Amino acid sequence: MTKEIYFLFAVLGLVFGSFATVLTSRIFTGEGLWGRSICPKCKKKIFWFDNLPLLSFLLLGGKCRSCKKKISLRYPLIELTSLVFFLLIPISLNYCPPSGGAISCIFLKELGYFYYPLMIFLFLILLSTLVTDLERGVIPDIFVFLGVLVFILFYLGFDKVKIYDQLFAGFFSASFLMFLNLLTKGGGLGLGDVKLAILTGLILGFWQSVFWLMLSFILGAVAGLIIIISGKGNMKSKVPFGPFMIVSFLAVFLFNFNLISLVLR
């Protein structure tokens, strides 16, 4: 991958990260996505040159040009996270062998250049889901089911035979998490996590979904221990599970990460 490709995806990451900051807030307020941004404190419209992803925040010193009050760190943090997400796309392709490899490599082989818009769509969905789950403990249905629809159409267009296996994997993943949801009476996992598993299972397939679920629970357990040890929570503290599902998904989907091969090496 050339430096120009990395630069392109870095810019795309910042742009779509900026869009995600709007999407993840306005989706709950019912506001249109295309209206001008305003300062939430002084209510004045933000000029386009003060709305450049990350750059404007740095140039303004983290303060609104009009009222001089601090801009929430929410905006640069989401944009930075998006930057990292999008850079993973070209980075992961450096690890694609001539045949096989991670699922993302197989997608690239089947789709060619159409792989990139599909990944941009998927990563925007995952980023927005991560943000809403962290901030509100909610995974909007529109994110998940729009993703499911797009990937079902993908399989119908490129691999009609494989779609049955992928649908089974999505059903299996969601059913497993639904069982845990019922077992814990909703105390451990929410229905949003169950619905997200339909999408991730559909993309990963059965065995990769098994690895993905294992890694998700391990990351969740480690984070829970860190929270307890640091004194910022206890055994009854609720921690959104969606972010661990998403990070684990990226590890499996992009880098073919699985715990069994790691242990056997």
C-alpha positions, 0 to 999 in steps of 0.5 A: 500500500502506498502512502497516498492510499493511507492518506486517502483513508485517513482523510475519509476516516476524519470526514466520516468521523465528523458525519458520525458525530452528527448522525449519532446525536441527531438520530435520537433527537429527530433532527435532519442530518443535513442541517447546519451545525450549531454550537450547543451552548450559544446556538450560533451556526458554525462556519464551514472553516470551523467545522473541519474534522479535528483540524478546526478543534486544534486551531480553535484551541478547543473553544467555540469561536463565538462564545469561547466556551469549551467544545466537547471532547466528544467530537475530536475523540469520535473523529480520531476513533474513525481515523484509526478504524479507517486506517485499519482497512489498508493496513489489513490488506498488507496481510492478505496472502495470495489465497485465503487469509482473513475474510476481508481478503476474500471480500476484496478478491470477490469484489475488487474495487467495490470492496472499498465502498462496502468497507466504508459503509460497514465501518461507518455502521460499526463506528456509529454503533460503538458511539451510541452504545457507549454514550446511551447504552443503545444500539439503534435498529436502523444501523444493524438492519441496514447493514444486514440488508446490504450484506444479504444483497452482497451475498445474493449478488456474489455468492448465492450458495454461501448465503445460507451458511452466513445466515445460519451463522448470524442466527447462531450468534444471535441465538447464543446471545439471546440465551444469555440475555434470558439467562441473566434476565437482561442483566448481562447483555441487551437485545441490541447486542443480540441484534448486532450479532445477526450482522457480525455473524452474517459477515463472519460465518460460523467458525469465525463467529465462534472465535469472535464471541470468545474474544468479545467475552474475554475483552469484556471480562478484562475490562470489567476487572480493570474497572473493579480494580480501579475502583470505578465500578463493582460487580453490578456495574453495567458496561456496554458490551457492543464496543467489545463485540465491535473491536473483536469483530475487527480483529477477526474480520480484518486480521483473521485473529482466532484464539485457537491458532494463537494457543497452538503456535 
